């Protein structure tokens, strides 16, 4: 049985090492894909910008004779972004923010771009990409390919969407009271710090707690999240019917078959720790046979080994406390030795 346990432990360690290698390989693959997507997006955008600069210079030089560019292959794609590259690429996990002071529903101001100075409401925040989507700001035209139009059953070949804005290009806007007049006015807040941020073990996620302006005791509340609206249909099941428990499954009685235990525990798995009774009896018999063999080896001893065992047994059987006769004998020997020592000293003095 001990061999079975050791084999299970070795199998677990091997599986853990294989899993670690798979995780490492997956992380490298994801990092490589992120790098390739980022390079491809930047290359396409740079090519598009360079071509647009050339077109503007050419149109300015030709004046009224400037040709139309929204013709031919560019009739439906001119001045639009590809559906594959309009979103910002994901950032490297080591460069991602663990916490950000702007959340969905906050009002922010744009610091860069053509919408610089405009205020909008945040629709979503993506820490993996390090960007936030703001309603009505940073809008771009996207060319939709034919296969996507057919899949979505939409005839529009160009759609307008809000593109993600880097988090460093937006600042929080919040109404604060004026210290002199007391009237509320919009103030641009550079940064906030988390307060009472903790890990929720039940939900297995971070509880953001509160956010405060550094150097002050002024708390900035998080925006209230609206409950999602669900559309009711006639075929929907009532909640009271869903929560009512009408069946309790069991593993050892009908309607669950007896073979379900082997299906769940994988009877032939290397990691199996529960075994059948016959298998356990067989292993115990093997261990008893090995133990009897070891005991048989002990009986095959040389005369010196038997003599050593006999002396050890005698030492254990001998009483540890001295008898009165032994104590008296020891006293006589001590007195005799002391008398001899005293007579020797007297002879030396003479």
Secondary structure, DSSP 8 states (H G I E B T S, - for coil): -HHHHHHHHHHHHHHHHHHHHHHHHHHHHHHHHHHHHHHHHHHHHHHHHHHHHHHHHHHHHHGGG----SSGGGTTTTT-EETTTSS-----GGGS-S--S--TT-EEEE-SSTTTT-EEEEEEEETTTTEEEETTSSEEEEE--HHHHHHHT---SEEEEE--EEGGGEEEEEEEE-TTT--EEEEEE---EEES-EEETTTTEEE--EEE-TTS--EE-------------TT---HHHHH-------SSSTTS-TTHHHHHHTTT-TT-----HHHHHHHHHHHHHHHHHHHHHHH---HHHHHHHHHHHHHHHS-SS--HHHHHHHHHHHHHHHHHHHHHHHHHH-
